[in-house]
Amino acid sequence: MSFVLVEKADRIAWVTLNRPEKLNALNNEVLKELEQIFAGLEHDAEVGVVVLTGAGEKAFVAGADIAELRSLDTAAARIQALSGQAVFQRIEGLPKPVIAAVNGFALGGGCELALACHIRIASENARFGLPEVSLGVIPGYGGTQRLPRLVGKGVALDLILSGEMTSAADALRMGLVSRVVPQADLRATAEKLAKTILSRGPLALRSALAAVHDGLEMAQDKGLQYEASLFGLLAATQDMQEGMGAFLEKRQAAFKGL
């Protein structure tokens, strides 16, 4: 039985964590499947945007499989963290937009998985948190690094050190998610956003992802130079000619894709 389902339609890949009886908790098999799936999606010409969500209405991913983690010693725990980080880095580094449609609890590793996605939208019943300190450990799949970069050091430390959950509304206020919608509207909202993104220039999308992702790791002056270089490269593409031509001619752009 697969713990991660993939459905493709209209150039959107819907990736669904499928352990509803365990609130879609992450275990090593789930991580292995995610790695394989995203490795394939990177080179899938039929997919332009990925939407990641959880099965059911209770949880996106309620955390890691604690029973699996409890027996780890120091060396094994470090390897486990590096393994999970590598999977999430693959998701974050995908040159196609990845939208997390958070449909319930996103706790621990589930919150870290959402953080690895490029865009996060949430249902009104979603709850976010990094409760690892209550278990005597810290977030190990990138939470201590991605959350401060997203919401700022002080807010991130509040969440990480308290281990408390935060509501979807508060997550929106702090910038953890960009949209909050009723649970019944989550899939439609994700699909509409994905289709909007798909209507844009594919080379520009790839370059924008690179500019933001890589640029955040640079000093600002270096990031600005990198942005200018990417901007210059796009000027030599058919995508730019089509996009600007469509604007001037007041018509819908017909990008050819990658």
HUJO-V237690 format. One line per field, one symbol per residue. burial: b if it has 16 or more other ideal C-beta (glycine too) atoms within 10 Angstrom, else e. A space follows every 50 residues. Layout:
burial->???
//
This chain:
burial->eebbebeeeebbbbbbbbbeebbbbbbeebbebbbebbeebeebeebbbb bbbbbbeebbbbbbbeeebeeeeeeeeeebbeebbebbebbbebebbbbb bbbbbbbbbbbbbbbbbbbbbbbebbbbbbbbeeeeeebbbbbbebbbee beeebbeebbeeeebbebebbbebebbebbbeeeebbebbbebbeebbeb bbbbbbbbbebeeebeeeeeeebeeebeebeeebeebebbeebeeeeeee eeeebeee
//
